[in-house]
Amino acid sequence: MAKTHLSLSHDPLLKGVPADFTLPIRDVRASIGAGFLYPLCGQMRTMPGLPSEPAGERIDLDESGKIKGLF
């Protein structure tokens, strides 16, 4: 679940473990690569997921020590 880390609720002003609150879910997104759905609560920003093959795996050094595979 994507929510504020400041509270068990969606509201960062309700610190800690508030009682008797409603948790509104504003959207549900699919993480296709991981194979699950996750709800978004409040005004959360999410980061894009990584590709199945990270670009860093294509970076290497050639025989002369020059970097190859950056672009």
All heavy atoms as TSV, in Angstrom:
chain	resi	resn	atom	element	x	y	z
A	1	MET	N	N	0.849	-1.174	0.000
A	1	MET	CA	C	0.000	0.000	0.000
A	1	MET	C	C	0.887	1.227	0.000
A	1	MET	O	O	1.881	1.283	0.717
A	1	MET	CB	C	-0.893	-0.017	1.236
A	1	MET	CG	C	-1.798	1.179	1.314
A	1	MET	SD	S	-2.938	1.124	2.687
A	1	MET	CE	C	-3.880	-0.321	2.325
A	2	ALA	N	N	0.564	2.204	-0.814
A	2	ALA	CA	C	1.291	3.467	-0.859
A	2	ALA	C	C	0.538	4.479	0.000
A	2	ALA	O	O	-0.566	4.864	-0.317
A	2	ALA	CB	C	1.415	3.953	-2.293
A	3	LYS	N	N	1.135	4.864	1.118
A	3	LYS	CA	C	0.527	5.818	2.046
A	3	LYS	C	C	1.629	6.559	2.770
A	3	LYS	O	O	2.791	6.241	2.638
A	3	LYS	CB	C	-0.388	5.128	3.044
A	3	LYS	CG	C	0.320	4.123	3.935
A	3	LYS	CD	C	-0.606	3.655	5.018
A	3	LYS	CE	C	0.024	3.571	6.372
A	3	LYS	NZ	N	0.851	4.622	6.838
A	4	THR	N	N	1.259	7.556	3.551
A	4	THR	CA	C	2.255	8.316	4.300
A	4	THR	C	C	2.940	7.428	5.340
A	4	THR	O	O	2.318	6.554	5.921
A	4	THR	CB	C	1.637	9.553	4.976
A	4	THR	OG1	O	2.656	10.212	5.714
A	4	THR	CG2	C	0.515	9.181	5.917
A	5	HIS	N	N	4.206	7.662	5.558
A	5	HIS	CA	C	4.947	6.895	6.563
A	5	HIS	C	C	4.773	7.484	7.962
A	5	HIS	O	O	5.230	6.923	8.939
A	5	HIS	CB	C	6.435	6.874	6.202
A	5	HIS	CG	C	7.056	8.234	6.231
A	5	HIS	ND1	N	6.865	9.137	5.222
A	5	HIS	CD2	C	7.821	8.836	7.157
A	5	HIS	CE1	C	7.512	10.247	5.528
A	5	HIS	NE2	N	8.095	10.105	6.684
A	6	LEU	N	N	4.088	8.611	8.072
A	6	LEU	CA	C	3.940	9.297	9.351
A	6	LEU	C	C	2.775	8.776	10.196
A	6	LEU	O	O	2.679	9.093	11.362
A	6	LEU	CB	C	3.743	10.799	9.110
A	6	LEU	CG	C	4.897	11.496	8.375
A	6	LEU	CD1	C	4.524	12.925	8.045
A	6	LEU	CD2	C	6.157	11.446	9.217
A	7	SER	N	N	1.901	7.997	9.605
A	7	SER	CA	C	0.690	7.583	10.305
A	7	SER	C	C	0.160	6.296	9.691
A	7	SER	O	O	0.439	5.982	8.549
A	7	SER	CB	C	-0.369	8.681	10.181
A	7	SER	OG	O	-1.593	8.272	10.733
A	8	LEU	N	N	-0.635	5.564	10.463
A	8	LEU	CA	C	-1.331	4.406	9.906
A	8	LEU	C	C	-2.489	4.835	9.014
A	8	LEU	O	O	-3.018	4.043	8.262
A	8	LEU	CB	C	-1.858	3.502	11.020
A	8	LEU	CG	C	-0.800	2.704	11.776
A	8	LEU	CD1	C	-1.449	1.886	12.875
A	8	LEU	CD2	C	-0.022	1.812	10.843
A	9	SER	N	N	-2.856	6.103	9.098
A	9	SER	CA	C	-3.931	6.622	8.261
A	9	SER	C	C	-3.352	7.197	6.969
A	9	SER	O	O	-2.155	7.124	6.718
A	9	SER	CB	C	-4.688	7.720	9.017
A	9	SER	OG	O	-3.928	8.914	9.023
A	10	HIS	N	N	-4.199	7.821	6.179
A	10	HIS	CA	C	-3.761	8.498	4.955
A	10	HIS	C	C	-3.312	9.928	5.236
A	10	HIS	O	O	-2.710	10.572	4.399
A	10	HIS	CB	C	-4.911	8.540	3.952
A	10	HIS	CG	C	-5.991	9.494	4.355
A	10	HIS	ND1	N	-6.788	9.265	5.451
A	10	HIS	CD2	C	-6.363	10.689	3.854
A	10	HIS	CE1	C	-7.628	10.275	5.596
A	10	HIS	NE2	N	-7.388	11.151	4.636
A	11	ASP	N	N	-3.603	10.432	6.425
A	11	ASP	CA	C	-3.383	11.832	6.780
A	11	ASP	C	C	-2.111	11.980	7.606
A	11	ASP	O	O	-2.041	11.488	8.735
A	11	ASP	CB	C	-4.598	12.332	7.569
A	11	ASP	CG	C	-4.543	13.812	7.872
A	11	ASP	OD1	O	-3.510	14.455	7.610
A	11	ASP	OD2	O	-5.549	14.326	8.377
A	12	PRO	N	N	-1.079	12.681	7.107
A	12	PRO	CA	C	0.152	12.837	7.874
A	12	PRO	C	C	-0.024	13.655	9.151
A	12	PRO	O	O	0.831	13.624	10.026
A	12	PRO	CB	C	1.103	13.536	6.901
A	12	PRO	CG	C	0.249	14.145	5.865
A	12	PRO	CD	C	-1.009	13.330	5.807
A	13	LEU	N	N	-1.146	14.368	9.287
A	13	LEU	CA	C	-1.402	15.125	10.511
A	13	LEU	C	C	-1.912	14.240	11.647
A	13	LEU	O	O	-1.849	14.618	12.812
A	13	LEU	CB	C	-2.396	16.252	10.237
A	13	LEU	CG	C	-1.945	17.283	9.188
A	13	LEU	CD1	C	-3.034	18.306	8.946
A	13	LEU	CD2	C	-0.649	17.945	9.606
A	14	LEU	N	N	-2.444	13.055	11.325
A	14	LEU	CA	C	-2.889	12.094	12.337
A	14	LEU	C	C	-1.705	11.193	12.681
A	14	LEU	O	O	-1.544	10.116	12.147
A	14	LEU	CB	C	-4.059	11.256	11.812
A	14	LEU	CG	C	-5.341	11.982	11.464
A	14	LEU	CD1	C	-6.344	11.024	10.833
A	14	LEU	CD2	C	-5.927	12.625	12.707
A	15	LYS	N	N	-0.849	11.661	13.560
A	15	LYS	CA	C	0.406	10.965	13.870
A	15	LYS	C	C	0.173	9.653	14.608
A	15	LYS	O	O	-0.810	9.469	15.320
A	15	LYS	CB	C	1.304	11.853	14.736
A	15	LYS	CG	C	1.595	13.205	14.139
A	15	LYS	CD	C	2.715	13.128	13.171
A	15	LYS	CE	C	3.137	14.520	12.745
A	15	LYS	NZ	N	3.256	14.710	11.376
A	16	GLY	N	N	1.113	8.731	14.423
A	16	GLY	CA	C	1.115	7.481	15.179
A	16	GLY	C	C	0.002	6.535	14.781
A	16	GLY	O	O	-0.160	6.181	13.627
A	17	VAL	N	N	-0.771	6.122	15.792
A	17	VAL	CA	C	-1.839	5.134	15.596
A	17	VAL	C	C	-3.175	5.793	15.951
A	17	VAL	O	O	-3.676	5.632	17.064
A	17	VAL	CB	C	-1.594	3.889	16.480
A	17	VAL	CG1	C	-2.619	2.811	16.180
A	17	VAL	CG2	C	-0.193	3.352	16.289
A	18	PRO	N	N	-3.771	6.545	15.029
A	18	PRO	CA	C	-5.053	7.185	15.325
A	18	PRO	C	C	-6.180	6.157	15.407
A	18	PRO	O	O	-6.069	5.056	14.888
A	18	PRO	CB	C	-5.259	8.136	14.143
A	18	PRO	CG	C	-4.486	7.521	13.035
A	18	PRO	CD	C	-3.317	6.830	13.683
A	19	ALA	N	N	-7.245	6.549	16.062
A	19	ALA	CA	C	-8.402	5.650	16.212
A	19	ALA	C	C	-9.577	6.186	15.393
A	19	ALA	O	O	-9.683	7.377	15.134
A	19	ALA	CB	C	-8.795	5.555	17.676
A	20	ASP	N	N	-10.433	5.290	14.987
A	20	ASP	CA	C	-11.698	5.637	14.319
A	20	ASP	C	C	-11.510	6.553	13.103
A	20	ASP	O	O	-12.094	7.617	13.022
A	20	ASP	CB	C	-12.673	6.273	15.314
A	20	ASP	CG	C	-13.023	5.344	16.444
A	20	ASP	OD1	O	-13.149	4.132	16.193
A	20	ASP	OD2	O	-13.159	5.818	17.586
A	21	PHE	N	N	-10.713	6.141	12.164
A	21	PHE	CA	C	-10.540	6.911	10.942
A	21	PHE	C	C	-10.932	6.037	9.748
A	21	PHE	O	O	-10.934	4.821	9.829
A	21	PHE	CB	C	-9.093	7.412	10.778
A	21	PHE	CG	C	-8.084	6.316	10.590
A	21	PHE	CD1	C	-7.735	5.890	9.322
A	21	PHE	CD2	C	-7.474	5.724	11.682
A	21	PHE	CE1	C	-6.804	4.880	9.150
A	21	PHE	CE2	C	-6.543	4.717	11.513
A	21	PHE	CZ	C	-6.207	4.296	10.241
A	22	THR	N	N	-11.294	6.681	8.667
A	22	THR	CA	C	-11.610	5.991	7.427
A	22	THR	C	C	-10.426	6.151	6.492
A	22	THR	O	O	-9.893	7.248	6.338
A	22	THR	CB	C	-12.857	6.602	6.773
A	22	THR	OG1	O	-13.955	6.472	7.683
A	22	THR	CG2	C	-13.197	5.905	5.464
A	23	LEU	N	N	-10.001	5.076	5.887
A	23	LEU	CA	C	-8.863	5.112	4.977
A	23	LEU	C	C	-9.382	5.178	3.543
A	23	LEU	O	O	-9.774	4.172	2.958
A	23	LEU	CB	C	-7.993	3.868	5.168
A	23	LEU	CG	C	-6.719	3.821	4.347
A	23	LEU	CD1	C	-5.766	4.922	4.773
A	23	LEU	CD2	C	-6.053	2.476	4.497
A	24	PRO	N	N	-9.395	6.381	2.944
A	24	PRO	CA	C	-9.881	6.496	1.563
A	24	PRO	C	C	-8.833	5.991	0.573
A	24	PRO	O	O	-7.656	6.311	0.684
A	24	PRO	CB	C	-10.122	7.991	1.388
A	24	PRO	CG	C	-9.189	8.634	2.346
A	24	PRO	CD	C	-9.039	7.675	3.502
A	25	ILE	N	N	-9.272	5.205	-0.372
A	25	ILE	CA	C	-8.392	4.713	-1.433
A	25	ILE	C	C	-8.777	5.463	-2.695
A	25	ILE	O	O	-9.904	5.364	-3.166
A	25	ILE	CB	C	-8.549	3.187	-1.607
A	25	ILE	CG1	C	-8.073	2.504	-0.331
A	25	ILE	CG2	C	-7.768	2.710	-2.824
A	25	ILE	CD1	C	-8.255	1.020	-0.308
A	26	ARG	N	N	-7.835	6.254	-3.230
A	26	ARG	CA	C	-8.145	7.101	-4.381
A	26	ARG	C	C	-7.869	6.431	-5.710
A	26	ARG	O	O	-8.364	6.862	-6.746
A	26	ARG	CB	C	-7.402	8.423	-4.299
A	26	ARG	CG	C	-5.911	8.329	-4.465
A	26	ARG	CD	C	-5.276	9.718	-4.500
A	26	ARG	NE	N	-3.844	9.640	-4.549
A	26	ARG	CZ	C	-3.136	9.562	-5.659
A	26	ARG	NH1	N	-3.733	9.548	-6.823
A	26	ARG	NH2	N	-1.823	9.489	-5.614
A	27	ASP	N	N	-7.057	5.364	-5.709
A	27	ASP	CA	C	-6.731	4.693	-6.962
A	27	ASP	C	C	-6.161	3.318	-6.641
A	27	ASP	O	O	-5.641	3.094	-5.555
A	27	ASP	CB	C	-5.694	5.516	-7.728
A	27	ASP	CG	C	-5.547	5.119	-9.191
A	27	ASP	OD1	O	-6.374	4.320	-9.672
A	27	ASP	OD2	O	-4.618	5.612	-9.837
A	28	VAL	N	N	-6.269	2.412	-7.583
A	28	VAL	CA	C	-5.629	1.098	-7.479
A	28	VAL	C	C	-4.813	0.918	-8.747
A	28	VAL	O	O	-5.327	1.102	-9.851
A	28	VAL	CB	C	-6.665	-0.041	-7.340
A	28	VAL	CG1	C	-5.980	-1.393	-7.332
A	28	VAL	CG2	C	-7.484	0.144	-6.073
A	29	ARG	N	N	-3.535	0.588	-8.564
A	29	ARG	CA	C	-2.642	0.419	-9.714
A	29	ARG	C	C	-2.120	-1.004	-9.778
A	29	ARG	O	O	-2.037	-1.696	-8.775
A	29	ARG	CB	C	-1.469	1.392	-9.624
A	29	ARG	CG	C	-1.929	2.829	-9.747
A	29	ARG	CD	C	-0.785	3.747	-9.949
A	29	ARG	NE	N	-1.249	5.124	-10.019
A	29	ARG	CZ	C	-0.458	6.160	-9.913
A	29	ARG	NH1	N	0.836	5.997	-9.741
A	29	ARG	NH2	N	-0.949	7.375	-9.992
A	30	ALA	N	N	-1.747	-1.389	-10.980
A	30	ALA	CA	C	-1.215	-2.730	-11.195
A	30	ALA	C	C	0.302	-2.656	-11.367
A	30	ALA	O	O	0.807	-1.832	-12.111
A	30	ALA	CB	C	-1.841	-3.350	-12.431
A	31	SER	N	N	0.993	-3.511	-10.672
A	31	SER	CA	C	2.421	-3.698	-10.869
A	31	SER	C	C	2.557	-5.003	-11.647
A	31	SER	O	O	2.671	-6.084	-11.070
A	31	SER	CB	C	3.144	-3.769	-9.524
A	31	SER	OG	O	4.533	-3.891	-9.720
A	32	ILE	N	N	2.505	-4.876	-12.956
A	32	ILE	CA	C	2.410	-6.040	-13.834
A	32	ILE	C	C	3.611	-6.971	-13.684
A	32	ILE	O	O	3.470	-8.177	-13.568
A	32	ILE	CB	C	2.268	-5.590	-15.307
A	32	ILE	CG1	C	1.050	-4.701	-15.491
A	32	ILE	CG2	C	2.211	-6.793	-16.237
A	32	ILE	CD1	C	-0.254	-5.338	-15.132
A	33	GLY	N	N	4.817	-6.398	-13.658
A	33	GLY	CA	C	6.020	-7.225	-13.539
A	33	GLY	C	C	6.076	-8.004	-12.248
A	33	GLY	O	O	6.497	-9.160	-12.210
A	34	ALA	N	N	5.657	-7.374	-11.136
A	34	ALA	CA	C	5.668	-8.037	-9.838
A	34	ALA	C	C	4.438	-8.924	-9.652
A	34	ALA	O	O	4.439	-9.816	-8.815
A	34	ALA	CB	C	5.732	-6.997	-8.721
A	35	GLY	N	N	3.379	-8.645	-10.411
A	35	GLY	CA	C	2.188	-9.482	-10.354
A	35	GLY	C	C	1.242	-9.172	-9.209
A	35	GLY	O	O	0.626	-10.076	-8.656
A	36	PHE	N	N	1.106	-7.878	-8.846
A	36	PHE	CA	C	0.144	-7.547	-7.796
A	36	PHE	C	C	-0.470	-6.177	-8.039
A	36	PHE	O	O	0.017	-5.397	-8.842
A	36	PHE	CB	C	0.780	-7.613	-6.405
A	36	PHE	CG	C	1.935	-6.670	-6.195
A	36	PHE	CD1	C	1.742	-5.361	-5.812
A	36	PHE	CD2	C	3.238	-7.123	-6.355
A	36	PHE	CE1	C	2.805	-4.506	-5.612
A	36	PHE	CE2	C	4.315	-6.280	-6.158
A	36	PHE	CZ	C	4.092	-4.958	-5.789
A	37	LEU	N	N	-1.573	-5.909	-7.330
A	37	LEU	CA	C	-2.242	-4.614	-7.325
A	37	LEU	C	C	-1.897	-3.897	-6.037
A	37	LEU	O	O	-1.694	-4.533	-5.010
A	37	LEU	CB	C	-3.757	-4.790	-7.405
A	37	LEU	CG	C	-4.307	-5.536	-8.607
A	37	LEU	CD1	C	-5.804	-5.756	-8.441
A	37	LEU	CD2	C	-4.012	-4.787	-9.879
A	38	TYR	N	N	-1.843	-2.551	-6.092
A	38	TYR	CA	C	-1.621	-1.815	-4.849
A	38	TYR	C	C	-2.504	-0.565	-4.828
A	38	TYR	O	O	-2.633	0.132	-5.828
A	38	TYR	CB	C	-0.149	-1.464	-4.647
A	38	TYR	CG	C	0.462	-0.580	-5.703
A	38	TYR	CD1	C	0.573	0.797	-5.503
A	38	TYR	CD2	C	0.945	-1.109	-6.890
A	38	TYR	CE1	C	1.142	1.616	-6.462
A	38	TYR	CE2	C	1.519	-0.304	-7.848
A	38	TYR	CZ	C	1.616	1.057	-7.630
A	38	TYR	OH	O	2.179	1.862	-8.577
A	39	PRO	N	N	-3.141	-0.310	-3.674
A	39	PRO	CA	C	-3.988	0.875	-3.539
A	39	PRO	C	C	-3.153	2.109	-3.204
A	39	PRO	O	O	-2.103	2.005	-2.577
A	39	PRO	CB	C	-4.920	0.520	-2.376
A	39	PRO	CG	C	-4.134	-0.450	-1.571
A	39	PRO	CD	C	-3.255	-1.193	-2.520
A	40	LEU	N	N	-3.617	3.284	-3.652
A	40	LEU	CA	C	-2.997	4.560	-3.315
A	40	LEU	C	C	-3.923	5.301	-2.371
A	40	LEU	O	O	-5.119	5.432	-2.632
A	40	LEU	CB	C	-2.769	5.399	-4.565
A	40	LEU	CG	C	-1.760	4.859	-5.566
A	40	LEU	CD1	C	-1.747	5.724	-6.817
A	40	LEU	CD2	C	-0.383	4.787	-4.967
A	41	CYS	N	N	-3.367	5.787	-1.282
A	41	CYS	CA	C	-4.135	6.504	-0.270
A	41	CYS	C	C	-3.625	7.929	-0.151
A	41	CYS	O	O	-2.421	8.154	-0.048
A	41	CYS	CB	C	-4.001	5.808	1.080
A	41	CYS	SG	S	-4.464	4.082	1.037
A	42	GLY	N	N	-4.520	8.907	-0.157
A	42	GLY	CA	C	-4.102	10.298	-0.019
A	42	GLY	C	C	-3.322	10.768	-1.234
A	42	GLY	O	O	-3.428	10.218	-2.327
A	43	GLN	N	N	-2.508	11.788	-1.047
A	43	GLN	CA	C	-1.729	12.380	-2.143
A	43	GLN	C	C	-0.338	11.779	-2.193
A	43	GLN	O	O	0.651	12.405	-1.833
A	43	GLN	CB	C	-1.662	13.904	-1.960
A	43	GLN	CG	C	-3.001	14.586	-2.087
A	43	GLN	CD	C	-3.636	14.332	-3.439
A	43	GLN	OE1	O	-2.985	14.442	-4.474
A	43	GLN	NE2	N	-4.911	13.982	-3.443
A	44	MET	N	N	-0.240	10.543	-2.621
A	44	MET	CA	C	1.041	9.848	-2.683
A	44	MET	C	C	1.636	9.983	-4.071
A	44	MET	O	O	0.930	9.954	-5.063
A	44	MET	CB	C	0.874	8.361	-2.352
A	44	MET	CG	C	0.261	8.084	-0.999
A	44	MET	SD	S	1.025	8.925	0.379
A	44	MET	CE	C	2.684	8.393	0.292
A	45	ARG	N	N	2.959	10.108	-4.121
A	45	ARG	CA	C	3.683	10.074	-5.391
A	45	ARG	C	C	4.393	8.737	-5.464
A	45	ARG	O	O	4.953	8.272	-4.481
A	45	ARG	CB	C	4.707	11.201	-5.459
A	45	ARG	CG	C	4.070	12.558	-5.469
A	45	ARG	CD	C	5.128	13.610	-5.575
A	45	ARG	NE	N	4.505	14.926	-5.533
A	45	ARG	CZ	C	5.119	16.006	-5.140
A	45	ARG	NH1	N	6.367	15.958	-4.753
A	45	ARG	NH2	N	4.490	17.147	-5.138
A	46	THR	N	N	4.357	8.143	-6.614
A	46	THR	CA	C	5.026	6.861	-6.769
A	46	THR	C	C	6.172	6.995	-7.759
A	46	THR	O	O	6.184	7.893	-8.606
A	46	THR	CB	C	4.049	5.773	-7.262
A	46	THR	OG1	O	3.499	6.188	-8.510
A	46	THR	CG2	C	2.927	5.548	-6.261
A	47	MET	N	N	7.132	6.113	-7.632
A	47	MET	CA	C	8.276	6.093	-8.539
A	47	MET	C	C	8.050	4.996	-9.578
A	47	MET	O	O	7.445	3.976	-9.279
A	47	MET	CB	C	9.558	5.801	-7.758
A	47	MET	CG	C	9.907	6.877	-6.772
A	47	MET	SD	S	11.360	6.482	-5.804
A	47	MET	CE	C	12.606	6.321	-7.042
A	48	PRO	N	N	8.561	5.206	-10.774
A	48	PRO	CA	C	8.398	4.157	-11.786
A	48	PRO	C	C	9.198	2.919	-11.416
A	48	PRO	O	O	10.231	3.008	-10.734
A	48	PRO	CB	C	8.934	4.799	-13.063
A	48	PRO	CG	C	9.842	5.874	-12.589
A	48	PRO	CD	C	9.291	6.354	-11.280
A	49	GLY	N	N	8.728	1.789	-11.832
A	49	GLY	CA	C	9.433	0.541	-11.573
A	49	GLY	C	C	10.632	0.364	-12.491
A	49	GLY	O	O	10.804	1.098	-13.464
A	50	LEU	N	N	11.459	-0.577	-12.167
A	50	LEU	CA	C	12.624	-0.860	-12.988
A	50	LEU	C	C	12.249	-1.767	-14.150
A	50	LEU	O	O	11.331	-2.571	-14.049
A	50	LEU	CB	C	13.702	-1.543	-12.137
A	50	LEU	CG	C	14.303	-0.701	-11.023
A	50	LEU	CD1	C	15.248	-1.561	-10.184
A	50	LEU	CD2	C	15.040	0.475	-11.595
A	51	PRO	N	N	12.982	-1.669	-15.250
A	51	PRO	CA	C	12.727	-2.574	-16.366
A	51	PRO	C	C	13.175	-3.984	-16.000
A	51	PRO	O	O	13.902	-4.191	-15.032
A	51	PRO	CB	C	13.575	-1.995	-17.502
A	51	PRO	CG	C	14.662	-1.262	-16.815
A	51	PRO	CD	C	14.065	-0.730	-15.541
A	52	SER	N	N	12.767	-4.954	-16.786
A	52	SER	CA	C	13.160	-6.335	-16.492
A	52	SER	C	C	14.657	-6.550	-16.660
A	52	SER	O	O	15.238	-7.431	-16.030
A	52	SER	CB	C	12.382	-7.312	-17.376
A	52	SER	OG	O	12.634	-7.018	-18.736
A	53	GLU	N	N	15.294	-5.743	-17.500
A	53	GLU	CA	C	16.755	-5.806	-17.664
A	53	GLU	C	C	17.317	-4.406	-17.390
A	53	GLU	O	O	17.262	-3.531	-18.251
A	53	GLU	CB	C	17.123	-6.250	-19.076
A	53	GLU	CG	C	18.615	-6.336	-19.305
A	53	GLU	CD	C	18.958	-6.652	-20.747
A	53	GLU	OE1	O	18.160	-7.319	-21.419
A	53	GLU	OE2	O	20.019	-6.212	-21.182
A	54	PRO	N	N	17.881	-4.147	-16.200
A	54	PRO	CA	C	18.407	-2.814	-15.882
A	54	PRO	C	C	19.527	-2.405	-16.843
A	54	PRO	O	O	20.328	-3.238	-17.281
A	54	PRO	CB	C	18.941	-2.963	-14.465
A	54	PRO	CG	C	18.229	-4.147	-13.903
A	54	PRO	CD	C	17.969	-5.053	-15.069
A	55	ALA	N	N	19.587	-1.115	-17.183
A	55	ALA	CA	C	20.599	-0.604	-18.109
A	55	ALA	C	C	22.010	-0.841	-17.580
A	55	ALA	O	O	22.953	-0.987	-18.360
A	55	ALA	CB	C	20.367	0.881	-18.357
A	56	GLY	N	N	22.184	-0.886	-16.275
A	56	GLY	CA	C	23.499	-1.112	-15.691
A	56	GLY	C	C	24.120	-2.442	-16.067
A	56	GLY	O	O	25.341	-2.598	-16.025
A	57	GLU	N	N	23.304	-3.400	-16.446
A	57	GLU	CA	C	23.834	-4.706	-16.845
A	57	GLU	C	C	24.526	-4.667	-18.209
A	57	GLU	O	O	25.291	-5.565	-18.543
A	57	GLU	CB	C	22.713	-5.752	-16.877
A	57	GLU	CG	C	22.206	-6.092	-15.490
A	57	GLU	CD	C	21.138	-7.163	-15.523
A	57	GLU	OE1	O	20.766	-7.632	-16.622
A	57	GLU	OE2	O	20.667	-7.533	-14.432
A	58	ARG	N	N	24.282	-3.598	-18.984
A	58	ARG	CA	C	24.903	-3.483	-20.302
A	58	ARG	C	C	26.190	-2.656	-20.271
A	58	ARG	O	O	26.838	-2.490	-21.288
A	58	ARG	CB	C	23.916	-2.853	-21.286
A	58	ARG	CG	C	22.702	-3.740	-21.556
A	58	ARG	CD	C	21.841	-3.188	-22.664
A	58	ARG	NE	N	21.319	-1.862	-22.377
A	58	ARG	CZ	C	20.159	-1.616	-21.776
A	58	ARG	NH1	N	19.402	-2.616	-21.373
A	58	ARG	NH2	N	19.759	-0.380	-21.575
A	59	ILE	N	N	26.574	-2.114	-19.129
A	59	ILE	CA	C	27.768	-1.288	-19.012
A	59	ILE	C	C	28.960	-2.178	-18.679
A	59	ILE	O	O	28.883	-3.054	-17.829
A	59	ILE	CB	C	27.582	-0.207	-17.928
A	59	ILE	CG1	C	26.406	0.699	-18.304
A	59	ILE	CG2	C	28.854	0.592	-17.741
A	59	ILE	CD1	C	26.031	1.689	-17.224
A	60	ASP	N	N	30.071	-1.921	-19.364
A	60	ASP	CA	C	31.272	-2.729	-19.166
A	60	ASP	C	C	32.493	-1.913	-19.565
A	60	ASP	O	O	32.369	-0.788	-20.056
A	60	ASP	CB	C	31.178	-4.006	-19.996
A	60	ASP	CG	C	32.079	-5.111	-19.466
A	60	ASP	OD1	O	32.799	-4.889	-18.463
A	60	ASP	OD2	O	32.062	-6.206	-20.051
A	61	LEU	N	N	33.658	-2.462	-19.348
A	61	LEU	CA	C	34.908	-1.853	-19.784
A	61	LEU	C	C	35.491	-2.678	-20.926
A	61	LEU	O	O	35.452	-3.909	-20.891
A	61	LEU	CB	C	35.922	-1.806	-18.642
A	61	LEU	CG	C	35.551	-0.952	-17.427
A	61	LEU	CD1	C	36.595	-1.103	-16.334
A	61	LEU	CD2	C	35.385	0.494	-17.815
A	62	ASP	N	N	36.061	-2.002	-21.941
A	62	ASP	CA	C	36.725	-2.747	-23.009
A	62	ASP	C	C	38.179	-3.029	-22.605
A	62	ASP	O	O	38.603	-2.689	-21.503
A	62	ASP	CB	C	36.611	-2.025	-24.353
A	62	ASP	CG	C	37.329	-0.688	-24.393
A	62	ASP	OD1	O	38.137	-0.397	-23.486
A	62	ASP	OD2	O	37.074	0.083	-25.338
A	63	GLU	N	N	38.958	-3.611	-23.514
A	63	GLU	CA	C	40.329	-4.016	-23.212
A	63	GLU	C	C	41.230	-2.842	-22.833
A	63	GLU	O	O	42.184	-2.993	-22.070
A	63	GLU	CB	C	40.944	-4.757	-24.412
A	63	GLU	CG	C	40.256	-6.053	-24.785
A	63	GLU	CD	C	38.976	-5.814	-25.578
A	63	GLU	OE1	O	38.847	-4.804	-26.298
A	63	GLU	OE2	O	38.060	-6.653	-25.431
A	64	SER	N	N	40.935	-1.657	-23.364
A	64	SER	CA	C	41.762	-0.481	-23.077
A	64	SER	C	C	41.287	0.285	-21.845
A	64	SER	O	O	41.848	1.324	-21.506
A	64	SER	CB	C	41.797	0.442	-24.293
A	64	SER	OG	O	40.502	0.941	-24.565
A	65	GLY	N	N	40.235	-0.185	-21.180
A	65	GLY	CA	C	39.734	0.469	-19.970
A	65	GLY	C	C	38.669	1.512	-20.218
A	65	GLY	O	O	38.257	2.202	-19.289
A	66	LYS	N	N	38.208	1.647	-21.464
A	66	LYS	CA	C	37.151	2.613	-21.773
A	66	LYS	C	C	35.788	2.008	-21.466
A	66	LYS	O	O	35.570	0.812	-21.662
A	66	LYS	CB	C	37.214	3.021	-23.249
A	66	LYS	CG	C	38.445	3.831	-23.581
A	66	LYS	CD	C	38.386	4.282	-25.016
A	66	LYS	CE	C	39.635	5.106	-25.339
A	66	LYS	NZ	N	39.611	5.578	-26.715
A	67	ILE	N	N	34.894	2.866	-20.995
A	67	ILE	CA	C	33.539	2.413	-20.663
A	67	ILE	C	C	32.735	2.228	-21.937
A	67	ILE	O	O	32.757	3.077	-22.820
A	67	ILE	CB	C	32.838	3.437	-19.751
A	67	ILE	CG1	C	33.614	3.593	-18.450
A	67	ILE	CG2	C	31.399	3.007	-19.473
A	67	ILE	CD1	C	33.086	4.695	-17.553
A	68	LYS	N	N	32.038	1.131	-22.046
A	68	LYS	CA	C	31.149	0.886	-23.186
A	68	LYS	C	C	29.762	0.520	-22.664
A	68	LYS	O	O	29.610	0.035	-21.548
A	68	LYS	CB	C	31.691	-0.216	-24.091
A	68	LYS	CG	C	31.819	-1.561	-23.423
A	68	LYS	CD	C	32.341	-2.591	-24.397
A	68	LYS	CE	C	32.332	-3.968	-23.735
A	68	LYS	NZ	N	32.729	-5.026	-24.643
A	69	GLY	N	N	28.731	0.807	-23.464
A	69	GLY	CA	C	27.374	0.432	-23.121
A	69	GLY	C	C	26.577	1.513	-22.384
A	69	GLY	O	O	25.470	1.244	-21.932
A	70	LEU	N	N	27.119	2.738	-22.250
A	70	LEU	CA	C	26.351	3.786	-21.585
A	70	LEU	C	C	25.232	4.309	-22.461
A	70	LEU	O	O	24.168	4.634	-21.967
A	70	LEU	CB	C	27.276	4.949	-21.178
A	70	LEU	CG	C	28.157	4.714	-19.963
A	70	LEU	CD1	C	29.043	5.925	-19.714
A	70	LEU	CD2	C	27.322	4.434	-18.734
A	71	PHE	N	N	25.475	4.426	-23.756
A	71	PHE	CA	C	24.469	5.003	-24.652
A	71	PHE	C	C	24.241	4.130	-25.840
A	71	PHE	O	O	24.977	3.395	-26.313
A	71	PHE	CB	C	24.866	6.402	-25.103
A	71	PHE	CG	C	25.048	7.349	-23.947
A	71	PHE	CD1	C	26.310	7.685	-23.504
A	71	PHE	CD2	C	23.959	7.862	-23.282
A	71	PHE	CE1	C	26.479	8.557	-22.446
A	71	PHE	CE2	C	24.122	8.730	-22.213
A	71	PHE	CZ	C	25.394	9.083	-21.795
